[in-house]
């Protein structure tokens, strides 16, 4: 009987194909759960970003909030420009967080928002819909002044969302607590 010999290049190609398939499967599985819509606007000398995370308050997240556990949604907003090389260039980035904590004694939610670590707004509420909007909908978040942009340049906004506490014990970059949204635009002064 002949012996089957595996060529190292063939094995390496199969391994690469397997890794790519696993990554794509993770992205496809993640895409079906939540959607992050992004809308950039260049107005009054600033790039402003509005975004919304649909289906962000899953049953697990709502249960965590109702238990009194502080729950935070972190959003990393990046203004990027494509390059001819492998990696795109990040021109500006900010981190927006929305936190809610339910007080079982008073039956009220305490909500706060920060932009790059500075408290932008804080308020109490008793309304669950207000909590959902507070955690998942943002309008006109300032990202950068338009003076840093090139006229007629092609740019895109990338928003990454992550929840804390995480509802999975195993870290996987496309797990239940990670969502990506993106929108392209041309800067016309």
Secondary structure, 3 states (H helix, E strand, C coil): CCCCCCCHHHHHHHHHHHHHHHHHHHHHHHHCCCEEEEEEEEECCEEEEEEEEECCCCHHHHHHHHCCCCEEEEEEEEEEECCCCCCCEEEEEEEEEEEEEEECCCCEEEEEEEECCEEEEEEEECCHHHHHHHHHEEEEEEEEEHHHCCCCEEEEEEEEEEEECCCCCCCCCCCCCEEEEEEEEEECC
